[in-house]
């Protein structure tokens, strides 16, 4: 199952950066691959202003957080989106998850959990264009 995390910064570059930072927490230094944890989607509109962007998070997936995982870059990237107390908690949660498996969704700060959409909620909000056959 997937959930869609609507980002407070509507930028594809930001979405890609967050995906890379999550990958960095989880990927072993010798791992090869895309360097991205997940993909993203852009709301097709119509939109007032920049189109919203959402990360596509596999909610049933647990990732192994590396023992040497450094949360500083992820916390810095999320700084404008979460309150200071949640930044402190995010660091603590990542440190506690080191050398274990955890759901990325479980690591999300509480204020961002409200931005998670199920597939049905995303469809109802117009995230997927329906084409007529």
C-alpha positions in Angstrom: 0.0 0.0 0.0 1.2 3.5 -0.7 0.4 6.8 0.9 1.0 10.2 -0.6 2.8 12.8 1.5 1.8 16.3 0.3 4.8 18.5 0.7 4.6 22.0 2.2 7.2 23.0 -0.4 5.6 22.4 -3.8 8.8 21.7 -5.7 9.9 18.6 -7.6 13.5 19.3 -6.8 12.6 19.4 -3.0 10.8 16.0 -3.4 13.8 14.5 -5.1 16.1 15.9 -2.4 14.0 14.4 0.4 13.8 11.0 -1.4 17.6 11.1 -1.7 18.1 12.0 2.0 15.8 9.2 3.1 17.8 6.8 0.8 21.0 8.1 2.5 19.7 7.1 5.9 18.9 3.6 4.8 21.4 2.7 2.1 24.6 0.9 2.9 27.5 3.0 1.6 28.3 0.3 -0.9 24.7 -0.1 -2.2 24.1 0.7 -5.8 20.8 1.8 -7.1 18.8 4.9 -7.9 19.8 6.9 -4.9 16.2 7.7 -4.3 13.9 6.1 -1.7 10.6 6.8 -3.5 9.0 8.7 -6.4 6.8 11.7 -6.4 3.7 13.0 -8.2 2.7 16.5 -9.2 -1.0 17.6 -8.9 -2.3 18.0 -12.4 -4.3 21.1 -11.6 -5.9 23.4 -12.0 -3.9 25.0 -9.3 -3.6 28.5 -7.9 0.2 29.0 -7.8 2.7 26.3 -7.9 1.4 22.8 -8.4 1.4 20.7 -5.2 3.9 17.8 -5.0 3.6 14.6 -3.0 6.1 11.9 -2.2 4.8 8.4 -2.9 5.6 6.5 0.3 5.4 2.7 0.5 3.7 2.5 4.0 4.0 -1.3 4.4 7.8 -1.1 3.7 10.3 -1.2 6.5 13.8 0.1 5.9 17.0 -0.7 7.7 18.4 2.5 9.1 22.2 2.3 9.0 24.1 2.4 12.3 25.9 5.5 11.1 22.8 7.2 9.7 23.2 11.0 10.0 19.9 12.8 10.4 21.3 16.4 10.1 20.7 16.8 6.3 17.2 15.5 6.5 16.3 17.6 9.5 17.8 20.7 7.8 15.7 20.0 4.7 12.6 19.6 6.8 13.3 22.6 8.9 10.7 25.0 7.4 8.0 22.3 7.5 8.1 21.2 11.1 8.2 22.9 14.5 11.5 23.0 16.4 10.3 20.4 19.0 9.5 18.0 16.2 13.0 18.6 14.7 14.5 17.4 18.1 12.1 14.4 18.1 13.0 13.5 14.5 16.7 13.4 15.4 15.9 11.3 18.4 13.6 8.9 16.4 16.3 8.4 13.7 19.0 7.8 16.3 16.7 5.3 18.1 16.0 3.6 14.8 19.7 3.1 13.9 20.7 -0.5 13.2 17.0 -1.6 13.1 14.1 -1.8 10.7 11.4 0.9 10.7 8.6 2.3 8.6 9.6 5.6 7.0 6.0 6.7 7.7 6.5 6.0 11.4 9.4 8.4 11.4 7.3 11.3 10.0 6.9 14.1 12.5 3.3 14.5 13.8 2.6 17.7 12.0 3.4 16.1 8.6 1.2 13.0 9.3 -1.8 15.2 8.6 -0.4 15.6 5.0 -0.6 11.9 4.3 -3.3 10.8 1.8 -4.5 7.4 1.0 -5.0 6.5 -2.7 -8.7 7.1 -2.3 -8.2 10.5 -0.7 -5.6 11.5 -3.4 -8.1 10.4 -6.1 -10.9 12.4 -4.5 -8.6 15.5 -4.3 -7.8 15.3 -8.1 -4.2 14.0 -7.9 -4.9 11.4 -10.7 -6.3 12.5 -14.0 -9.1 10.2 -15.2 -9.0 9.6 -18.9 -12.1 8.5 -20.8 -11.9 5.4 -22.9 
